[in-house]
């Protein structure tokens, strides 16, 4: 099947962001423990985002996560799949669980930004993957429909996002190994 648009996840797909997620988890737990009475013990940053929302602390948690993502973006390693963006015969978008600023920094660091027409990060819309809204927004930015869009990612969360958004999906490894 031919596609009018391909939307890519970023981290683990086009680049590898060397974020210290253990430090992120600790920072998010610390912020929420200082500002709320929520039980944060043993939970990671992603499990704590809804807790932050419940306590109106999303901005403070986002600050902790995004500053570490942006710092890591400068050292992001370009991955092999990024090569297909140059000369792509389709509209290119990005839909990431990382914050939009870090995504843009990582793309810019590797000269990939000139190929990408639509960028949606965790903080671009009110929901995050696997909710279909971020992928839908990326498609909207490309003027694409779900039926003619392929989403390329590296995780079951990406696969679930594609299913919910009504797009086809392929894992990075499959995309790299296609004939």
Chimera marker file (.cmm) of the C-alpha trace (Angstrom):
<marker_set name="trace">
<marker id="1" x="0.000" y="0.000" z="0.000" r="1" g="1" b="0" radius="0.5"/>
<marker id="2" x="1.236" y="3.491" z="-0.744" r="1" g="1" b="0" radius="0.5"/>
<marker id="3" x="0.954" y="6.270" z="1.804" r="1" g="1" b="0" radius="0.5"/>
<marker id="4" x="0.576" y="10.007" z="1.463" r="1" g="1" b="0" radius="0.5"/>
<marker id="5" x="2.153" y="10.545" z="4.887" r="1" g="1" b="0" radius="0.5"/>
<marker id="6" x="4.461" y="8.774" z="7.282" r="1" g="1" b="0" radius="0.5"/>
<marker id="7" x="4.516" y="9.856" z="10.916" r="1" g="1" b="0" radius="0.5"/>
<marker id="8" x="7.469" y="8.745" z="13.019" r="1" g="1" b="0" radius="0.5"/>
<marker id="9" x="7.997" y="8.394" z="16.710" r="1" g="1" b="0" radius="0.5"/>
<marker id="10" x="11.311" y="10.074" z="17.605" r="1" g="1" b="0" radius="0.5"/>
<marker id="11" x="13.157" y="8.453" z="20.506" r="1" g="1" b="0" radius="0.5"/>
<marker id="12" x="14.212" y="4.970" z="19.480" r="1" g="1" b="0" radius="0.5"/>
<marker id="13" x="13.011" y="5.550" z="15.932" r="1" g="1" b="0" radius="0.5"/>
<marker id="14" x="14.836" y="8.504" z="14.333" r="1" g="1" b="0" radius="0.5"/>
<marker id="15" x="17.195" y="9.385" z="17.190" r="1" g="1" b="0" radius="0.5"/>
<marker id="16" x="18.148" y="7.996" z="20.581" r="1" g="1" b="0" radius="0.5"/>
<marker id="17" x="17.721" y="10.533" z="23.382" r="1" g="1" b="0" radius="0.5"/>
<marker id="18" x="20.087" y="9.657" z="26.251" r="1" g="1" b="0" radius="0.5"/>
<marker id="19" x="17.674" y="10.715" z="29.009" r="1" g="1" b="0" radius="0.5"/>
<marker id="20" x="18.459" y="9.434" z="32.500" r="1" g="1" b="0" radius="0.5"/>
<marker id="21" x="14.934" y="8.206" z="33.229" r="1" g="1" b="0" radius="0.5"/>
<marker id="22" x="15.863" y="7.102" z="36.743" r="1" g="1" b="0" radius="0.5"/>
<marker id="23" x="16.786" y="10.712" z="37.539" r="1" g="1" b="0" radius="0.5"/>
<marker id="24" x="13.575" y="11.922" z="35.879" r="1" g="1" b="0" radius="0.5"/>
<marker id="25" x="11.481" y="9.526" z="37.974" r="1" g="1" b="0" radius="0.5"/>
<marker id="26" x="13.233" y="10.682" z="41.158" r="1" g="1" b="0" radius="0.5"/>
<marker id="27" x="12.763" y="14.372" z="40.279" r="1" g="1" b="0" radius="0.5"/>
<marker id="28" x="9.060" y="13.918" z="39.552" r="1" g="1" b="0" radius="0.5"/>
<marker id="29" x="8.527" y="11.965" z="42.785" r="1" g="1" b="0" radius="0.5"/>
<marker id="30" x="10.377" y="14.685" z="44.721" r="1" g="1" b="0" radius="0.5"/>
<marker id="31" x="8.295" y="17.508" z="43.221" r="1" g="1" b="0" radius="0.5"/>
<marker id="32" x="5.006" y="15.754" z="43.918" r="1" g="1" b="0" radius="0.5"/>
<marker id="33" x="6.047" y="14.690" z="47.434" r="1" g="1" b="0" radius="0.5"/>
<marker id="34" x="6.959" y="18.313" z="48.260" r="1" g="1" b="0" radius="0.5"/>
<marker id="35" x="3.766" y="19.817" z="46.797" r="1" g="1" b="0" radius="0.5"/>
<marker id="36" x="1.071" y="17.200" z="47.405" r="1" g="1" b="0" radius="0.5"/>
<marker id="37" x="0.013" y="14.427" z="49.754" r="1" g="1" b="0" radius="0.5"/>
<marker id="38" x="-0.045" y="11.909" z="46.876" r="1" g="1" b="0" radius="0.5"/>
<marker id="39" x="1.479" y="8.463" z="47.234" r="1" g="1" b="0" radius="0.5"/>
<marker id="40" x="4.413" y="8.632" z="44.823" r="1" g="1" b="0" radius="0.5"/>
<marker id="41" x="6.570" y="5.813" z="46.166" r="1" g="1" b="0" radius="0.5"/>
<marker id="42" x="7.791" y="3.361" z="43.518" r="1" g="1" b="0" radius="0.5"/>
<marker id="43" x="6.016" y="5.089" z="40.631" r="1" g="1" b="0" radius="0.5"/>
<marker id="44" x="7.706" y="6.322" z="37.479" r="1" g="1" b="0" radius="0.5"/>
<marker id="45" x="7.209" y="9.676" z="35.773" r="1" g="1" b="0" radius="0.5"/>
<marker id="46" x="4.600" y="8.317" z="33.342" r="1" g="1" b="0" radius="0.5"/>
<marker id="47" x="2.549" y="6.782" z="36.147" r="1" g="1" b="0" radius="0.5"/>
<marker id="48" x="2.759" y="10.094" z="37.994" r="1" g="1" b="0" radius="0.5"/>
<marker id="49" x="1.501" y="12.341" z="35.187" r="1" g="1" b="0" radius="0.5"/>
<marker id="50" x="-2.161" y="11.606" z="36.043" r="1" g="1" b="0" radius="0.5"/>
<marker id="51" x="-1.332" y="12.208" z="39.721" r="1" g="1" b="0" radius="0.5"/>
<marker id="52" x="0.177" y="15.562" z="38.785" r="1" g="1" b="0" radius="0.5"/>
<marker id="53" x="-2.994" y="16.387" z="36.844" r="1" g="1" b="0" radius="0.5"/>
<marker id="54" x="-5.198" y="15.477" z="39.824" r="1" g="1" b="0" radius="0.5"/>
<marker id="55" x="-3.207" y="17.861" z="42.042" r="1" g="1" b="0" radius="0.5"/>
<marker id="56" x="-2.862" y="20.669" z="39.476" r="1" g="1" b="0" radius="0.5"/>
<marker id="57" x="0.919" y="20.125" z="39.338" r="1" g="1" b="0" radius="0.5"/>
<marker id="58" x="1.293" y="19.194" z="35.676" r="1" g="1" b="0" radius="0.5"/>
<marker id="59" x="3.373" y="22.301" z="34.909" r="1" g="1" b="0" radius="0.5"/>
<marker id="60" x="5.889" y="21.627" z="37.686" r="1" g="1" b="0" radius="0.5"/>
<marker id="61" x="6.222" y="17.974" z="36.650" r="1" g="1" b="0" radius="0.5"/>
<marker id="62" x="6.506" y="18.895" z="32.960" r="1" g="1" b="0" radius="0.5"/>
<marker id="63" x="9.311" y="21.320" z="33.854" r="1" g="1" b="0" radius="0.5"/>
<marker id="64" x="11.294" y="18.521" z="35.503" r="1" g="1" b="0" radius="0.5"/>
<marker id="65" x="10.788" y="16.083" z="32.646" r="1" g="1" b="0" radius="0.5"/>
<marker id="66" x="11.267" y="18.479" z="29.755" r="1" g="1" b="0" radius="0.5"/>
<marker id="67" x="14.458" y="20.108" z="31.047" r="1" g="1" b="0" radius="0.5"/>
<marker id="68" x="16.112" y="16.678" z="31.149" r="1" g="1" b="0" radius="0.5"/>
<marker id="69" x="14.765" y="15.765" z="27.707" r="1" g="1" b="0" radius="0.5"/>
<marker id="70" x="16.031" y="19.045" z="26.228" r="1" g="1" b="0" radius="0.5"/>
<marker id="71" x="19.472" y="18.518" z="27.791" r="1" g="1" b="0" radius="0.5"/>
<marker id="72" x="19.618" y="15.017" z="26.290" r="1" g="1" b="0" radius="0.5"/>
<marker id="73" x="18.499" y="16.248" z="22.854" r="1" g="1" b="0" radius="0.5"/>
<marker id="74" x="21.853" y="17.929" z="22.308" r="1" g="1" b="0" radius="0.5"/>
<marker id="75" x="23.533" y="14.525" z="22.604" r="1" g="1" b="0" radius="0.5"/>
<marker id="76" x="20.941" y="12.525" z="20.683" r="1" g="1" b="0" radius="0.5"/>
<marker id="77" x="22.357" y="9.833" z="18.441" r="1" g="1" b="0" radius="0.5"/>
<marker id="78" x="21.008" y="9.680" z="14.895" r="1" g="1" b="0" radius="0.5"/>
<marker id="79" x="19.527" y="6.260" z="14.133" r="1" g="1" b="0" radius="0.5"/>
<marker id="80" x="19.591" y="4.464" z="10.753" r="1" g="1" b="0" radius="0.5"/>
<marker id="81" x="15.899" y="5.009" z="9.945" r="1" g="1" b="0" radius="0.5"/>
<marker id="82" x="16.510" y="8.786" z="9.869" r="1" g="1" b="0" radius="0.5"/>
<marker id="83" x="18.188" y="8.267" z="6.484" r="1" g="1" b="0" radius="0.5"/>
<marker id="84" x="14.856" y="7.605" z="4.785" r="1" g="1" b="0" radius="0.5"/>
<marker id="85" x="13.626" y="11.138" z="5.516" r="1" g="1" b="0" radius="0.5"/>
<marker id="86" x="15.898" y="12.700" z="2.890" r="1" g="1" b="0" radius="0.5"/>
<marker id="87" x="14.139" y="12.419" z="-0.432" r="1" g="1" b="0" radius="0.5"/>
<marker id="88" x="11.038" y="10.825" z="1.063" r="1" g="1" b="0" radius="0.5"/>
<marker id="89" x="8.199" y="10.660" z="-1.430" r="1" g="1" b="0" radius="0.5"/>
<marker id="90" x="5.630" y="11.393" z="1.242" r="1" g="1" b="0" radius="0.5"/>
<marker id="91" x="4.713" y="14.028" z="3.816" r="1" g="1" b="0" radius="0.5"/>
<marker id="92" x="6.684" y="13.536" z="7.041" r="1" g="1" b="0" radius="0.5"/>
<marker id="93" x="5.455" y="14.112" z="10.560" r="1" g="1" b="0" radius="0.5"/>
<marker id="94" x="6.594" y="13.294" z="14.070" r="1" g="1" b="0" radius="0.5"/>
<marker id="95" x="4.502" y="12.197" z="17.051" r="1" g="1" b="0" radius="0.5"/>
<marker id="96" x="6.465" y="11.728" z="20.268" r="1" g="1" b="0" radius="0.5"/>
<marker id="97" x="5.998" y="11.128" z="23.962" r="1" g="1" b="0" radius="0.5"/>
<marker id="98" x="8.918" y="13.540" z="24.475" r="1" g="1" b="0" radius="0.5"/>
<marker id="99" x="8.273" y="17.251" z="24.861" r="1" g="1" b="0" radius="0.5"/>
<marker id="100" x="8.026" y="19.179" z="21.605" r="1" g="1" b="0" radius="0.5"/>
<marker id="101" x="11.070" y="21.380" z="22.326" r="1" g="1" b="0" radius="0.5"/>
<marker id="102" x="13.330" y="18.343" z="22.832" r="1" g="1" b="0" radius="0.5"/>
<marker id="103" x="11.975" y="16.730" z="19.662" r="1" g="1" b="0" radius="0.5"/>
<marker id="104" x="12.686" y="19.867" z="17.648" r="1" g="1" b="0" radius="0.5"/>
<marker id="105" x="16.176" y="20.167" z="19.171" r="1" g="1" b="0" radius="0.5"/>
<marker id="106" x="17.034" y="16.557" z="18.337" r="1" g="1" b="0" radius="0.5"/>
<marker id="107" x="15.732" y="16.909" z="14.770" r="1" g="1" b="0" radius="0.5"/>
<marker id="108" x="17.635" y="20.170" z="14.340" r="1" g="1" b="0" radius="0.5"/>
<marker id="109" x="20.868" y="18.686" z="15.736" r="1" g="1" b="0" radius="0.5"/>
<marker id="110" x="20.850" y="16.143" z="12.914" r="1" g="1" b="0" radius="0.5"/>
<marker id="111" x="19.476" y="18.332" z="10.122" r="1" g="1" b="0" radius="0.5"/>
<marker id="112" x="16.226" y="16.375" z="10.042" r="1" g="1" b="0" radius="0.5"/>
<marker id="113" x="13.957" y="19.334" z="10.758" r="1" g="1" b="0" radius="0.5"/>
<marker id="114" x="13.978" y="20.372" z="7.103" r="1" g="1" b="0" radius="0.5"/>
<marker id="115" x="12.206" y="17.115" z="6.180" r="1" g="1" b="0" radius="0.5"/>
<marker id="116" x="9.547" y="17.217" z="8.906" r="1" g="1" b="0" radius="0.5"/>
<marker id="117" x="6.381" y="19.224" z="8.303" r="1" g="1" b="0" radius="0.5"/>
<marker id="118" x="4.466" y="18.437" z="11.493" r="1" g="1" b="0" radius="0.5"/>
<marker id="119" x="5.807" y="17.936" z="15.040" r="1" g="1" b="0" radius="0.5"/>
<marker id="120" x="3.657" y="16.888" z="17.975" r="1" g="1" b="0" radius="0.5"/>
<marker id="121" x="5.178" y="16.276" z="21.386" r="1" g="1" b="0" radius="0.5"/>
<marker id="122" x="3.780" y="15.246" z="24.734" r="1" g="1" b="0" radius="0.5"/>
<marker id="123" x="3.060" y="18.868" z="25.602" r="1" g="1" b="0" radius="0.5"/>
<marker id="124" x="1.601" y="19.914" z="22.228" r="1" g="1" b="0" radius="0.5"/>
<marker id="125" x="-1.843" y="18.555" z="23.038" r="1" g="1" b="0" radius="0.5"/>
<marker id="126" x="-3.692" y="17.764" z="26.258" r="1" g="1" b="0" radius="0.5"/>
<marker id="127" x="-3.219" y="13.977" z="25.941" r="1" g="1" b="0" radius="0.5"/>
<marker id="128" x="-0.298" y="11.708" z="25.203" r="1" g="1" b="0" radius="0.5"/>
<marker id="129" x="0.175" y="8.423" z="23.406" r="1" g="1" b="0" radius="0.5"/>
<marker id="130" x="-1.512" y="5.933" z="23.344" r="1" g="1" b="0" radius="0.5"/>
<marker id="131" x="-4.407" y="8.378" z="23.119" r="1" g="1" b="0" radius="0.5"/>
<marker id="132" x="-4.958" y="8.969" z="19.384" r="1" g="1" b="0" radius="0.5"/>
<marker id="133" x="-5.120" y="12.778" z="19.686" r="1" g="1" b="0" radius="0.5"/>
<marker id="134" x="-1.358" y="13.441" z="19.262" r="1" g="1" b="0" radius="0.5"/>
<marker id="135" x="-1.135" y="11.254" z="16.146" r="1" g="1" b="0" radius="0.5"/>
<marker id="136" x="-4.317" y="12.859" z="14.826" r="1" g="1" b="0" radius="0.5"/>
<marker id="137" x="-2.800" y="16.316" z="15.327" r="1" g="1" b="0" radius="0.5"/>
<marker id="138" x="0.357" y="15.241" z="13.476" r="1" g="1" b="0" radius="0.5"/>
<marker id="139" x="-1.790" y="14.009" z="10.576" r="1" g="1" b="0" radius="0.5"/>
<marker id="140" x="-3.802" y="17.246" z="10.607" r="1" g="1" b="0" radius="0.5"/>
<marker id="141" x="-0.537" y="19.164" z="10.263" r="1" g="1" b="0" radius="0.5"/>
<marker id="142" x="0.201" y="17.138" z="7.136" r="1" g="1" b="0" radius="0.5"/>
<marker id="143" x="-3.303" y="17.313" z="5.704" r="1" g="1" b="0" radius="0.5"/>
<marker id="144" x="-3.314" y="13.503" z="5.889" r="1" g="1" b="0" radius="0.5"/>
<marker id="145" x="-6.031" y="10.962" z="6.568" r="1" g="1" b="0" radius="0.5"/>
<marker id="146" x="-5.645" y="7.879" z="8.771" r="1" g="1" b="0" radius="0.5"/>
<marker id="147" x="-6.317" y="5.576" z="5.808" r="1" g="1" b="0" radius="0.5"/>
<marker id="148" x="-3.305" y="6.968" z="3.897" r="1" g="1" b="0" radius="0.5"/>
<marker id="149" x="-0.923" y="7.371" z="6.864" r="1" g="1" b="0" radius="0.5"/>
<marker id="150" x="1.673" y="4.995" z="8.262" r="1" g="1" b="0" radius="0.5"/>
<marker id="151" x="2.919" y="5.402" z="11.830" r="1" g="1" b="0" radius="0.5"/>
<marker id="152" x="6.452" y="4.098" z="12.498" r="1" g="1" b="0" radius="0.5"/>
<marker id="153" x="7.497" y="3.464" z="16.083" r="1" g="1" b="0" radius="0.5"/>
<marker id="154" x="9.439" y="1.318" z="18.478" r="1" g="1" b="0" radius="0.5"/>
<marker id="155" x="7.002" y="0.379" z="21.233" r="1" g="1" b="0" radius="0.5"/>
<marker id="156" x="3.693" y="-1.303" z="21.964" r="1" g="1" b="0" radius="0.5"/>
<marker id="157" x="2.461" y="2.168" z="23.035" r="1" g="1" b="0" radius="0.5"/>
<marker id="158" x="3.136" y="3.401" z="19.490" r="1" g="1" b="0" radius="0.5"/>
<marker id="159" x="1.355" y="0.402" z="18.023" r="1" g="1" b="0" radius="0.5"/>
<marker id="160" x="-1.669" y="1.020" z="20.263" r="1" g="1" b="0" radius="0.5"/>
<marker id="161" x="-1.674" y="4.703" z="19.297" r="1" g="1" b="0" radius="0.5"/>
<marker id="162" x="-1.821" y="3.788" z="15.615" r="1" g="1" b="0" radius="0.5"/>
<marker id="163" x="-4.613" y="1.278" z="16.208" r="1" g="1" b="0" radius="0.5"/>
<marker id="164" x="-6.671" y="3.863" z="18.088" r="1" g="1" b="0" radius="0.5"/>
<marker id="165" x="-6.031" y="6.523" z="15.435" r="1" g="1" b="0" radius="0.5"/>
<marker id="166" x="-6.960" y="4.177" z="12.580" r="1" g="1" b="0" radius="0.5"/>
<marker id="167" x="-3.567" y="4.231" z="10.844" r="1" g="1" b="0" radius="0.5"/>
<marker id="168" x="-1.324" y="1.426" z="9.731" r="1" g="1" b="0" radius="0.5"/>
<marker id="169" x="1.699" y="0.755" z="11.935" r="1" g="1" b="0" radius="0.5"/>
<marker id="170" x="5.137" y="-0.748" z="11.525" r="1" g="1" b="0" radius="0.5"/>
<marker id="171" x="7.962" y="-1.242" z="13.999" r="1" g="1" b="0" radius="0.5"/>
<marker id="172" x="11.319" y="0.385" z="13.227" r="1" g="1" b="0" radius="0.5"/>
<marker id="173" x="13.046" y="-2.980" z="12.773" r="1" g="1" b="0" radius="0.5"/>
<marker id="174" x="10.466" y="-4.061" z="10.198" r="1" g="1" b="0" radius="0.5"/>
<marker id="175" x="10.823" y="-0.757" z="8.346" r="1" g="1" b="0" radius="0.5"/>
<marker id="176" x="14.613" y="-1.118" z="8.234" r="1" g="1" b="0" radius="0.5"/>
<marker id="177" x="14.378" y="-4.725" z="7.033" r="1" g="1" b="0" radius="0.5"/>
<marker id="178" x="11.768" y="-4.193" z="4.316" r="1" g="1" b="0" radius="0.5"/>
<marker id="179" x="12.711" y="-5.315" z="0.862" r="1" g="1" b="0" radius="0.5"/>
<link id1="1" id2="2" r="1" g="1" b="0" radius="0.2"/>
<link id1="2" id2="3" r="1" g="1" b="0" radius="0.2"/>
<link id1="3" id2="4" r="1" g="1" b="0" radius="0.2"/>
<link id1="4" id2="5" r="1" g="1" b="0" radius="0.2"/>
<link id1="5" id2="6" r="1" g="1" b="0" radius="0.2"/>
<link id1="6" id2="7" r="1" g="1" b="0" radius="0.2"/>
<link id1="7" id2="8" r="1" g="1" b="0" radius="0.2"/>
<link id1="8" id2="9" r="1" g="1" b="0" radius="0.2"/>
<link id1="9" id2="10" r="1" g="1" b="0" radius="0.2"/>
<link id1="10" id2="11" r="1" g="1" b="0" radius="0.2"/>
<link id1="11" id2="12" r="1" g="1" b="0" radius="0.2"/>
<link id1="12" id2="13" r="1" g="1" b="0" radius="0.2"/>
<link id1="13" id2="14" r="1" g="1" b="0" radius="0.2"/>
<link id1="14" id2="15" r="1" g="1" b="0" radius="0.2"/>
<link id1="15" id2="16" r="1" g="1" b="0" radius="0.2"/>
<link id1="16" id2="17" r="1" g="1" b="0" radius="0.2"/>
<link id1="17" id2="18" r="1" g="1" b="0" radius="0.2"/>
<link id1="18" id2="19" r="1" g="1" b="0" radius="0.2"/>
<link id1="19" id2="20" r="1" g="1" b="0" radius="0.2"/>
<link id1="20" id2="21" r="1" g="1" b="0" radius="0.2"/>
<link id1="21" id2="22" r="1" g="1" b="0" radius="0.2"/>
<link id1="22" id2="23" r="1" g="1" b="0" radius="0.2"/>
<link id1="23" id2="24" r="1" g="1" b="0" radius="0.2"/>
<link id1="24" id2="25" r="1" g="1" b="0" radius="0.2"/>
<link id1="25" id2="26" r="1" g="1" b="0" radius="0.2"/>
<link id1="26" id2="27" r="1" g="1" b="0" radius="0.2"/>
<link id1="27" id2="28" r="1" g="1" b="0" radius="0.2"/>
<link id1="28" id2="29" r="1" g="1" b="0" radius="0.2"/>
<link id1="29" id2="30" r="1" g="1" b="0" radius="0.2"/>
<link id1="30" id2="31" r="1" g="1" b="0" radius="0.2"/>
<link id1="31" id2="32" r="1" g="1" b="0" radius="0.2"/>
<link id1="32" id2="33" r="1" g="1" b="0" radius="0.2"/>
<link id1="33" id2="34" r="1" g="1" b="0" radius="0.2"/>
<link id1="34" id2="35" r="1" g="1" b="0" radius="0.2"/>
<link id1="35" id2="36" r="1" g="1" b="0" radius="0.2"/>
<link id1="36" id2="37" r="1" g="1" b="0" radius="0.2"/>
<link id1="37" id2="38" r="1" g="1" b="0" radius="0.2"/>
<link id1="38" id2="39" r="1" g="1" b="0" radius="0.2"/>
<link id1="39" id2="40" r="1" g="1" b="0" radius="0.2"/>
<link id1="40" id2="41" r="1" g="1" b="0" radius="0.2"/>
<link id1="41" id2="42" r="1" g="1" b="0" radius="0.2"/>
<link id1="42" id2="43" r="1" g="1" b="0" radius="0.2"/>
<link id1="43" id2="44" r="1" g="1" b="0" radius="0.2"/>
<link id1="44" id2="45" r="1" g="1" b="0" radius="0.2"/>
<link id1="45" id2="46" r="1" g="1" b="0" radius="0.2"/>
<link id1="46" id2="47" r="1" g="1" b="0" radius="0.2"/>
<link id1="47" id2="48" r="1" g="1" b="0" radius="0.2"/>
<link id1="48" id2="49" r="1" g="1" b="0" radius="0.2"/>
<link id1="49" id2="50" r="1" g="1" b="0" radius="0.2"/>
<link id1="50" id2="51" r="1" g="1" b="0" radius="0.2"/>
<link id1="51" id2="52" r="1" g="1" b="0" radius="0.2"/>
<link id1="52" id2="53" r="1" g="1" b="0" radius="0.2"/>
<link id1="53" id2="54" r="1" g="1" b="0" radius="0.2"/>
<link id1="54" id2="55" r="1" g="1" b="0" radius="0.2"/>
<link id1="55" id2="56" r="1" g="1" b="0" radius="0.2"/>
<link id1="56" id2="57" r="1" g="1" b="0" radius="0.2"/>
<link id1="57" id2="58" r="1" g="1" b="0" radius="0.2"/>
<link id1="58" id2="59" r="1" g="1" b="0" radius="0.2"/>
<link id1="59" id2="60" r="1" g="1" b="0" radius="0.2"/>
<link id1="60" id2="61" r="1" g="1" b="0" radius="0.2"/>
<link id1="61" id2="62" r="1" g="1" b="0" radius="0.2"/>
<link id1="62" id2="63" r="1" g="1" b="0" radius="0.2"/>
<link id1="63" id2="64" r="1" g="1" b="0" radius="0.2"/>
<link id1="64" id2="65" r="1" g="1" b="0" radius="0.2"/>
<link id1="65" id2="66" r="1" g="1" b="0" radius="0.2"/>
<link id1="66" id2="67" r="1" g="1" b="0" radius="0.2"/>
<link id1="67" id2="68" r="1" g="1" b="0" radius="0.2"/>
<link id1="68" id2="69" r="1" g="1" b="0" radius="0.2"/>
<link id1="69" id2="70" r="1" g="1" b="0" radius="0.2"/>
<link id1="70" id2="71" r="1" g="1" b="0" radius="0.2"/>
<link id1="71" id2="72" r="1" g="1" b="0" radius="0.2"/>
<link id1="72" id2="73" r="1" g="1" b="0" radius="0.2"/>
<link id1="73" id2="74" r="1" g="1" b="0" radius="0.2"/>
<link id1="74" id2="75" r="1" g="1" b="0" radius="0.2"/>
<link id1="75" id2="76" r="1" g="1" b="0" radius="0.2"/>
<link id1="76" id2="77" r="1" g="1" b="0" radius="0.2"/>
<link id1="77" id2="78" r="1" g="1" b="0" radius="0.2"/>
<link id1="78" id2="79" r="1" g="1" b="0" radius="0.2"/>
<link id1="79" id2="80" r="1" g="1" b="0" radius="0.2"/>
<link id1="80" id2="81" r="1" g="1" b="0" radius="0.2"/>
<link id1="81" id2="82" r="1" g="1" b="0" radius="0.2"/>
<link id1="82" id2="83" r="1" g="1" b="0" radius="0.2"/>
<link id1="83" id2="84" r="1" g="1" b="0" radius="0.2"/>
<link id1="84" id2="85" r="1" g="1" b="0" radius="0.2"/>
<link id1="85" id2="86" r="1" g="1" b="0" radius="0.2"/>
<link id1="86" id2="87" r="1" g="1" b="0" radius="0.2"/>
<link id1="87" id2="88" r="1" g="1" b="0" radius="0.2"/>
<link id1="88" id2="89" r="1" g="1" b="0" radius="0.2"/>
<link id1="89" id2="90" r="1" g="1" b="0" radius="0.2"/>
<link id1="90" id2="91" r="1" g="1" b="0" radius="0.2"/>
<link id1="91" id2="92" r="1" g="1" b="0" radius="0.2"/>
<link id1="92" id2="93" r="1" g="1" b="0" radius="0.2"/>
<link id1="93" id2="94" r="1" g="1" b="0" radius="0.2"/>
<link id1="94" id2="95" r="1" g="1" b="0" radius="0.2"/>
<link id1="95" id2="96" r="1" g="1" b="0" radius="0.2"/>
<link id1="96" id2="97" r="1" g="1" b="0" radius="0.2"/>
<link id1="97" id2="98" r="1" g="1" b="0" radius="0.2"/>
<link id1="98" id2="99" r="1" g="1" b="0" radius="0.2"/>
<link id1="99" id2="100" r="1" g="1" b="0" radius="0.2"/>
<link id1="100" id2="101" r="1" g="1" b="0" radius="0.2"/>
<link id1="101" id2="102" r="1" g="1" b="0" radius="0.2"/>
<link id1="102" id2="103" r="1" g="1" b="0" radius="0.2"/>
<link id1="103" id2="104" r="1" g="1" b="0" radius="0.2"/>
<link id1="104" id2="105" r="1" g="1" b="0" radius="0.2"/>
<link id1="105" id2="106" r="1" g="1" b="0" radius="0.2"/>
<link id1="106" id2="107" r="1" g="1" b="0" radius="0.2"/>
<link id1="107" id2="108" r="1" g="1" b="0" radius="0.2"/>
<link id1="108" id2="109" r="1" g="1" b="0" radius="0.2"/>
<link id1="109" id2="110" r="1" g="1" b="0" radius="0.2"/>
<link id1="110" id2="111" r="1" g="1" b="0" radius="0.2"/>
<link id1="111" id2="112" r="1" g="1" b="0" radius="0.2"/>
<link id1="112" id2="113" r="1" g="1" b="0" radius="0.2"/>
<link id1="113" id2="114" r="1" g="1" b="0" radius="0.2"/>
<link id1="114" id2="115" r="1" g="1" b="0" radius="0.2"/>
<link id1="115" id2="116" r="1" g="1" b="0" radius="0.2"/>
<link id1="116" id2="117" r="1" g="1" b="0" radius="0.2"/>
<link id1="117" id2="118" r="1" g="1" b="0" radius="0.2"/>
<link id1="118" id2="119" r="1" g="1" b="0" radius="0.2"/>
<link id1="119" id2="120" r="1" g="1" b="0" radius="0.2"/>
<link id1="120" id2="121" r="1" g="1" b="0" radius="0.2"/>
<link id1="121" id2="122" r="1" g="1" b="0" radius="0.2"/>
<link id1="122" id2="123" r="1" g="1" b="0" radius="0.2"/>
<link id1="123" id2="124" r="1" g="1" b="0" radius="0.2"/>
<link id1="124" id2="125" r="1" g="1" b="0" radius="0.2"/>
<link id1="125" id2="126" r="1" g="1" b="0" radius="0.2"/>
<link id1="126" id2="127" r="1" g="1" b="0" radius="0.2"/>
<link id1="127" id2="128" r="1" g="1" b="0" radius="0.2"/>
<link id1="128" id2="129" r="1" g="1" b="0" radius="0.2"/>
<link id1="129" id2="130" r="1" g="1" b="0" radius="0.2"/>
<link id1="130" id2="131" r="1" g="1" b="0" radius="0.2"/>
<link id1="131" id2="132" r="1" g="1" b="0" radius="0.2"/>
<link id1="132" id2="133" r="1" g="1" b="0" radius="0.2"/>
<link id1="133" id2="134" r="1" g="1" b="0" radius="0.2"/>
<link id1="134" id2="135" r="1" g="1" b="0" radius="0.2"/>
<link id1="135" id2="136" r="1" g="1" b="0" radius="0.2"/>
<link id1="136" id2="137" r="1" g="1" b="0" radius="0.2"/>
<link id1="137" id2="138" r="1" g="1" b="0" radius="0.2"/>
<link id1="138" id2="139" r="1" g="1" b="0" radius="0.2"/>
<link id1="139" id2="140" r="1" g="1" b="0" radius="0.2"/>
<link id1="140" id2="141" r="1" g="1" b="0" radius="0.2"/>
<link id1="141" id2="142" r="1" g="1" b="0" radius="0.2"/>
<link id1="142" id2="143" r="1" g="1" b="0" radius="0.2"/>
<link id1="143" id2="144" r="1" g="1" b="0" radius="0.2"/>
<link id1="144" id2="145" r="1" g="1" b="0" radius="0.2"/>
<link id1="145" id2="146" r="1" g="1" b="0" radius="0.2"/>
<link id1="146" id2="147" r="1" g="1" b="0" radius="0.2"/>
<link id1="147" id2="148" r="1" g="1" b="0" radius="0.2"/>
<link id1="148" id2="149" r="1" g="1" b="0" radius="0.2"/>
<link id1="149" id2="150" r="1" g="1" b="0" radius="0.2"/>
<link id1="150" id2="151" r="1" g="1" b="0" radius="0.2"/>
<link id1="151" id2="152" r="1" g="1" b="0" radius="0.2"/>
<link id1="152" id2="153" r="1" g="1" b="0" radius="0.2"/>
<link id1="153" id2="154" r="1" g="1" b="0" radius="0.2"/>
<link id1="154" id2="155" r="1" g="1" b="0" radius="0.2"/>
<link id1="155" id2="156" r="1" g="1" b="0" radius="0.2"/>
<link id1="156" id2="157" r="1" g="1" b="0" radius="0.2"/>
<link id1="157" id2="158" r="1" g="1" b="0" radius="0.2"/>
<link id1="158" id2="159" r="1" g="1" b="0" radius="0.2"/>
<link id1="159" id2="160" r="1" g="1" b="0" radius="0.2"/>
<link id1="160" id2="161" r="1" g="1" b="0" radius="0.2"/>
<link id1="161" id2="162" r="1" g="1" b="0" radius="0.2"/>
<link id1="162" id2="163" r="1" g="1" b="0" radius="0.2"/>
<link id1="163" id2="164" r="1" g="1" b="0" radius="0.2"/>
<link id1="164" id2="165" r="1" g="1" b="0" radius="0.2"/>
<link id1="165" id2="166" r="1" g="1" b="0" radius="0.2"/>
<link id1="166" id2="167" r="1" g="1" b="0" radius="0.2"/>
<link id1="167" id2="168" r="1" g="1" b="0" radius="0.2"/>
<link id1="168" id2="169" r="1" g="1" b="0" radius="0.2"/>
<link id1="169" id2="170" r="1" g="1" b="0" radius="0.2"/>
<link id1="170" id2="171" r="1" g="1" b="0" radius="0.2"/>
<link id1="171" id2="172" r="1" g="1" b="0" radius="0.2"/>
<link id1="172" id2="173" r="1" g="1" b="0" radius="0.2"/>
<link id1="173" id2="174" r="1" g="1" b="0" radius="0.2"/>
<link id1="174" id2="175" r="1" g="1" b="0" radius="0.2"/>
<link id1="175" id2="176" r="1" g="1" b="0" radius="0.2"/>
<link id1="176" id2="177" r="1" g="1" b="0" radius="0.2"/>
<link id1="177" id2="178" r="1" g="1" b="0" radius="0.2"/>
<link id1="178" id2="179" r="1" g="1" b="0" radius="0.2"/>
</marker_set>
